[in-house]
């Protein structure tokens, strides 16, 4: 279920990216401290890449990630990277080690735990992208874009 949920979030992001021009993708957004949609997209992609790629070596390292600035500039590259993640995300759960900035030692985690973290992280950044779209006067996403699944369920239940 969590894999399908994260794929749904990634598909929503991909749908948005297909609708944006390169200038919209790279435009500085005042209400995001002059961040761009591209920068937030890169950040989403790179953290999830850390988890999926870390699976092979049994270690997740968010600290020393690549930070590929081309992903910020070229929406087509981000779309390709997201497609690659969707293709490779279907992995069995297992114990992983994770580097932290707070300790020299590694801490234990699991693949699914990091997938849950990434799904929440993606939703958070999608919500920020919605702020960018408002500033750009673009109405390109559905109402549920950037809203956590649990919040949507809650809202559904109180409106019964």
C-alpha positions in Angstrom: 0.0 0.0 0.0 2.7 2.5 0.9 4.5 1.8 -2.4 1.3 2.6 -4.3 0.8 5.7 -2.3 4.2 7.1 -3.0 3.8 6.2 -6.7 0.5 8.2 -6.7 2.3 11.2 -5.3 5.1 10.9 -7.9 2.6 10.6 -10.7 0.9 13.7 -9.5 4.2 15.5 -9.5 5.0 14.2 -13.0 1.6 15.3 -14.3 2.4 18.8 -13.0 5.8 18.9 -14.5 4.4 18.1 -17.9 2.2 21.2 -17.7 5.0 23.6 -16.8 7.3 25.6 -19.0 11.0 25.6 -18.2 10.7 29.2 -17.1 7.9 28.4 -14.7 9.9 25.4 -13.4 12.9 27.6 -12.7 11.2 30.9 -11.6 12.1 32.0 -8.1 9.1 32.0 -5.8 9.0 34.8 -3.3 6.8 32.8 -0.8 9.3 29.9 -0.9 12.3 32.1 0.0 13.1 32.4 -3.7 13.2 28.6 -4.1 11.9 27.2 -7.4 9.6 24.3 -8.4 12.7 22.8 -9.9 14.7 22.9 -6.6 11.8 21.3 -4.7 11.5 18.6 -7.4 15.2 17.9 -7.3 15.1 17.6 -3.5 12.1 15.1 -3.7 13.9 13.0 -6.3 17.3 12.9 -4.6 16.0 11.9 -1.2 14.0 9.0 -2.7 17.0 8.1 -4.8 19.0 7.8 -1.6 16.6 5.3 -0.3 16.2 3.2 -3.5 19.9 3.2 -4.3 20.8 2.7 -0.7 18.9 -0.6 -0.7 21.6 -2.2 -2.8 24.4 -1.4 -0.3 22.2 -1.7 2.8 22.8 1.9 3.7 20.8 5.1 3.3 22.8 8.4 3.3 20.6 11.5 2.8 23.5 13.7 3.9 25.9 13.1 1.1 23.4 13.0 -1.7 24.3 14.1 -5.2 22.5 17.4 -5.5 22.3 17.3 -9.3 21.5 20.9 -10.3 20.5 19.9 -13.8 17.3 18.4 -12.2 16.5 21.9 -11.1 16.9 23.3 -14.5 15.4 20.7 -16.8 11.9 19.4 -16.1 12.4 16.6 -18.6 15.3 15.2 -16.6 13.2 15.3 -13.5 10.4 13.5 -15.2 12.9 10.8 -16.4 14.4 10.4 -12.9 10.9 10.1 -11.4 10.0 7.4 -14.0 13.2 5.5 -13.1 12.3 5.7 -9.4 8.8 4.4 -10.0 10.3 1.5 -12.0 12.8 0.6 -9.2 10.9 1.3 -6.0 9.2 -2.1 -5.7 11.6 -3.8 -3.3 11.0 -6.1 -0.3 11.4 -4.6 3.1 14.7 -5.2 4.9 16.9 -3.7 7.6 19.1 -0.9 6.4 21.6 1.4 8.1 21.3 5.1 7.9 23.9 7.9 8.3 22.9 10.8 10.5 24.4 14.2 10.9 24.1 13.8 14.7 26.3 10.8 15.4 29.3 9.1 13.9 27.5 5.7 14.2 24.9 4.4 11.8 21.4 3.8 13.0 19.1 1.0 12.0 16.0 1.6 9.9 14.1 -0.4 7.3 13.4 0.1 3.7 9.7 0.5 4.2 10.3 3.0 7.1 12.3 5.1 4.7 9.6 4.8 2.1 7.1 6.1 4.6 9.4 9.0 5.4 9.8 9.8 1.7 6.1 9.7 1.1 5.4 12.2 3.9 8.4 14.3 2.6 7.0 14.3 -0.9 3.5 15.4 0.3 5.2 18.2 2.3 7.0 19.5 -0.8 3.9 19.1 -3.0 2.1 21.4 -0.6 4.9 23.9 -1.0 4.6 23.5 -4.8 1.0 24.4 -4.4 2.1 27.7 -2.8 4.3 28.3 -5.9 1.4 27.6 -8.2 -0.7 30.1 -6.4 2.0 32.7 -6.7 2.3 32.0 -10.4 -1.5 32.1 -10.8 -1.5 28.6 -12.2 -4.4 26.3 -11.4 -2.9 23.0 -12.6 -3.4 20.5 -9.8 -6.3 18.8 -8.1 -7.5 19.8 -4.7 -5.9 16.8 -3.0 -2.4 17.7 -4.3 0.0 18.0 -1.4 -2.5 16.8 1.2 -1.7 13.8 3.3 -3.8 10.7 2.8 -4.7 10.7 6.6 -5.9 14.3 6.3 -8.0 13.4 3.2 -9.6 10.5 5.1 -10.2 12.7 8.1 -11.9 15.4 6.0 -14.0 12.7 4.3 -15.2 11.3 7.7 -16.2 14.7 9.1 -18.2 15.6 6.0 -20.3 12.4 6.3 
